[in-house]
Amino acid sequence: MEFTFTLKYQLAAEDCETDAIVERLGEAGCDDALVGIGLPGRLALEFTREAKNAEAAVRSALADVRRAVPSATLIEAAPDLVGLTDAAEIVGVSRQNMRKLMLAHPGNFPAPVHEASASIWHLADILSWLQARGNYRLAQDMLELAEVAMRVNVAKEAHRLAPPSAKELKALVS
């Protein structure tokens, strides 16, 4: 199967020679990625990778980038963090329809990761919720990819916690 996803990185100050990075990425097996270097110190890679499943596609891309640019720090794997507009576009409905669903089902619509004037959700949570309702045709590979991207992002953030704090906080927020 073919999976399309994005990995965004922060580059180390000493490793910002973009031509050399692009060359190393190609040599490391990232020739299936569109390389974006718009912001100084940032690297975005949009992969279209063939693999047996989404997990294998994302893991192999992460490993290839680590090999090519070991000093790069992962910022985000996508598709994961989305607003209602993004989620609606992926599902193929209007933003108004997605908002209506959220407001009509306050007790079981997925909780946002961040709630403000522009709230953010894990795409996998919204897709799983919609799939359970049975009213929407969702591409299974998109749900699988969103779940993998969410796990990568959560693992990246969990890595920032010291082990004793992690256990205590997990007990408090679960």
C-alpha positions in Angstrom: 0.0 0.0 0.0 1.0 3.6 -0.4 0.8 6.1 2.5 1.2 9.9 2.3 2.3 11.6 5.5 4.4 14.5 6.6 7.3 14.7 9.1 8.4 18.1 10.3 11.8 18.7 11.9 13.8 21.4 13.6 17.4 21.5 12.3 20.4 22.0 14.6 22.1 25.3 14.2 25.3 23.6 12.9 23.3 21.5 10.4 21.4 24.0 8.2 23.2 23.5 4.8 20.0 22.6 2.9 21.7 21.3 -0.3 23.8 18.9 1.8 20.8 17.8 3.8 18.7 17.1 0.7 21.6 15.0 -0.8 21.9 13.0 2.5 18.2 12.4 2.6 18.2 11.0 -0.9 21.2 8.7 -0.1 19.4 7.5 3.1 16.3 6.4 1.2 14.1 9.5 1.4 13.8 9.8 -2.4 10.0 9.3 -1.9 9.7 12.6 0.0 9.0 16.1 -1.2 11.4 18.3 0.8 10.3 21.6 2.1 12.8 24.1 3.6 10.7 27.3 3.7 11.5 28.4 7.3 15.1 28.8 8.3 16.0 25.9 10.6 13.0 23.8 9.7 12.6 20.8 7.4 9.3 19.4 6.2 9.2 16.1 4.4 6.0 14.9 2.7 6.4 11.2 2.1 4.5 9.0 -0.3 5.9 5.7 0.9 5.0 2.1 0.0 4.8 -0.3 2.9 2.7 -3.2 4.2 1.0 -0.9 6.7 1.1 2.7 8.0 3.2 1.8 11.0 5.9 0.4 8.7 5.8 3.4 6.4 6.2 6.0 9.2 8.8 4.0 11.1 11.0 3.5 8.1 10.7 7.2 7.2 11.7 8.2 10.7 14.6 5.8 10.6 15.8 7.1 7.2 15.6 10.7 8.4 17.5 9.9 11.6 20.2 8.3 9.5 20.5 11.2 7.2 20.1 14.1 9.7 20.8 12.7 13.2 20.8 16.2 14.7 17.3 17.0 13.5 14.5 17.0 16.2 11.1 15.8 15.2 8.4 18.5 15.6 5.4 16.7 14.4 4.1 13.8 12.4 1.0 14.4 10.3 -1.8 13.9 9.8 -2.6 14.1 13.5 -3.3 17.5 15.0 -6.3 19.1 13.2 -8.9 21.8 13.6 -12.5 21.1 12.7 -11.9 22.6 9.2 -9.0 20.2 8.5 -11.0 17.2 9.8 -14.0 18.1 7.8 -11.9 18.4 4.6 -10.4 15.0 5.2 -13.8 13.4 5.8 -15.4 15.2 2.9 -18.0 17.2 4.7 -18.4 21.0 5.4 -16.8 22.6 8.5 -20.4 23.6 9.5 -21.4 19.9 9.4 -18.4 18.9 11.5 -19.2 21.7 14.0 -22.8 20.6 14.1 -21.8 17.1 15.0 -19.5 18.4 17.8 -22.3 20.5 19.2 -25.0 17.9 18.9 -22.9 15.2 20.7 -21.1 17.1 23.5 -20.9 14.0 25.7 -19.2 11.7 23.3 -17.6 13.8 20.5 -13.8 13.5 21.1 -12.3 16.0 23.5 -9.9 18.4 21.9 -6.2 18.2 22.7 -6.2 22.0 23.1 -9.4 24.1 23.6 -9.5 27.7 22.7 -10.9 29.9 20.0 -9.2 27.6 17.6 -9.3 24.1 19.2 -7.2 21.1 18.1 -8.0 17.4 18.0 -6.2 14.2 17.2 -7.5 13.3 13.8 -7.6 9.6 14.7 -10.0 10.4 17.6 -12.4 12.1 15.2 -12.1 9.5 12.5 -12.7 6.7 15.0 -15.7 8.4 16.4 -17.2 8.9 12.9 -16.5 5.3 12.0 -18.2 4.1 15.1 -21.3 6.1 14.1 -21.4 4.2 10.8 -22.7 7.2 8.8 -19.4 8.0 7.0 -17.2 6.3 4.4 -13.7 6.7 5.7 -10.6 5.4 4.0 -9.2 2.7 6.3 -5.6 3.7 5.4 -6.3 7.3 6.5 -7.5 6.1 9.9 -4.5 3.8 10.3 -2.1 6.6 9.3 -3.7 9.1 11.7 -3.4 6.6 14.5 0.3 6.0 13.8 1.0 9.8 13.5 -0.8 10.3 16.9 1.3 7.6 18.6 4.5 9.2 17.2 3.5 12.6 18.4 2.4 11.4 21.9 5.6 9.3 22.2 7.7 12.4 21.3 6.0 14.5 24.0 6.1 11.7 26.6 9.8 11.5 26.1 10.1 15.0 27.6 8.9 13.8 31.0 11.3 12.4 33.6 10.3 8.8 34.6 9.1 9.5 38.1 7.0 12.4 37.0 5.6 10.5 34.0 4.2 7.7 36.3 2.6 10.2 38.7 1.2 12.4 36.0 -0.2 9.4 34.1 -2.1 8.3 37.2 -3.5 11.8 37.6 -4.7 12.4 34.1 -6.0 8.9 33.2 
